[in-house]
Structures are given as C-alpha cells and as structure tokens.
Amino acid sequence: MGKDLEKIFDDCIGELRNGGSIELILQKYPEHKSELKPLLELVQAMEQLPKPEPTAGAVSAALIGLGEEIAHLRSAESPKIKKRRRSVFGRFFQQPRLAWTLSVAFALVLMFVGISTVSANSVPGDILYPLKLATEKVSFLLAFGSERKAELRLTFSEQRTKEIKRVLQKSGKLDEGLLNAMLKEAQLALEESPNDTSAFFLAKLNAVNTYQKDVLESFRPRVDSANEKIVNRAIGVCDMRGRWIKGMMREEWDEMPTHRPPATHQERRHSQKPQWGPGCDWMR
C-alpha cells in the first residue's frame, strides 16, 4: 500500500469511526474502491466486537490454575532440566521489558482463545453472538479463491442449523431469522463456487442439504401450526435442492469421458456459473 493510499485509508477509518457509512466514504475515492472496501469492512467488523471485561475472580482463577500446572510440570522434571531452566529463565527475567511484553502478549492470546471458544456456541441473544458473526465475516473477507469462499458459506450454513436447534431446545420457539440465514448461506455457497464446480463440492453441498432437511423434519412435531407451514416450505426447498444436486452430480459423472471432450463443449461448461434450478432458491 503506497503512502498516498495509506493516508486515504487513515482518513477513511476516521470517517468510519465518526459514523460515516462505507458506501458514502468510498464515493470519495472511486479509483481505490476495490482496495479500500474489504479493508474498511474488516475495520468495521473489528470495531463492532464486544470488548471483553474479565472479572477479577476469573483472572485470579486462571493465574492459580496456571501456577498449579507449572508446579506440576516442575515436580516431574529431572535435576538436569531444572538447572537448565533456571539458567534460561534467569537471563530472561534480567530483561524486565521483554518479560512484561511477552507476559501481556501471552495473556491476550489466552483471553482471545477463550472468548472465541465460548462465542462458537453462542446463539442470537447471547452477548458473544455478535463476536461470532464478526469472526465469520472477517474469515470470509480474508479467504482467497471462490472455492474457499464457497466452503465457508457451507460452514456458516451448518452453524445456523446448529443455532436453530439450540434456540428451539432452549426456548421452544423456531427462529425464522436463523432459518432464512441457514438456507440463504447454502444458496450463496453455490453462487460463490467456481464455474467448474466439482462433483466433490456438489457432494458436500448435498450432505449439508440432507442434514438440514433431517433437522427440519425433526422440528415439525415441536412447532405450532404457523411455524409448521414455514418448516414445511423449507423442507420443500431442501427436497428440490436435493433433486437438483443429484441431477448435477449425475451429469458431472456422465460427462467424464475416457477421452478429451471437444473444446467447444468444455468452454460451454466452464463459462457458465452453476445456479439453483426452479424451486431451489429461498427467497423471502
């Protein structure tokens, strides 16, 4: 990134933090839109992360646990290793600035890993759920290649399925927003996939679709009549998708010749973006 672009990026961050929208900011720098947009979206996602506020009790418990583990490991060391460790740590703590910096870095890593682990099981309404969505958005922005982005979409779709199950188990209610997101992410997975979508990717897409249909069918006895209509419609979409995917997989298999196919046929196949067939889209 050149110095001029760095200055522009800093100005954009300032405007973003002052409440400006990304689209309006990018209108000022149309020639750098493709470079600035993913960076600004990343900054916005990071700004929206909830600030962790560990309690004194949690910090004390973590330090006590760490101390106990270190003591346990030390008791198992041989005298020779203990002597070598004392020599190394003696030199280390003679540099207090380095020791302090590494200690803070280690604490931050532990905190981040802990929060990420907890947020992975969060659902809408939980304080860490925005962190989970922001983490997904950042990972998608940093992904390279249409195949990787398509696989992430499938992962997000599976996550929404698990969240629907947890919400239903917890509250007894169907979260229609999660249901929409679940089916929409699977729809976007195909749109993000490469033009030459492989049979392997279609198989993964089919596995996710089958799993989601099974989950939805398990919901029917547990929801009211209004939500049952929504669930039935979603199951119908999964049915259509399953038939479409299997048809595409058969076509992919049938088109694997023992000799090189004609160039015109190959060009036609690889120039067309795969799209869901009629009835497979989830449009709300």
Buried (B, 14 or more C-beta within 10 A) or exposed (E): EEEEBEEBBEEBBEBBEEEBEBEEBBEBBEEBBEBBBEBBBBBBBEEEBEEEEEEEEEEEEBEEEEEEEEEEEEEEEEEEEEEEEEEEEEEEEEEEEEEEEEEEEEBEEEBEEBBEEBBEEBBBEBEBBBBBBBBBBBBBBEBEEBBBBBBBBBBBBBBBBBBBBBBBEEEEEBBBEBBBBBBBBBBBBBBBBBEBBEBEBBEBBBEBBBBBBEBBEEBEEBBEEEBBEBBEBBBEBBBBBBEBBEEBBEEBEEEEEEEEEEEEEEEEBEEEEBEBEEEBBBEE
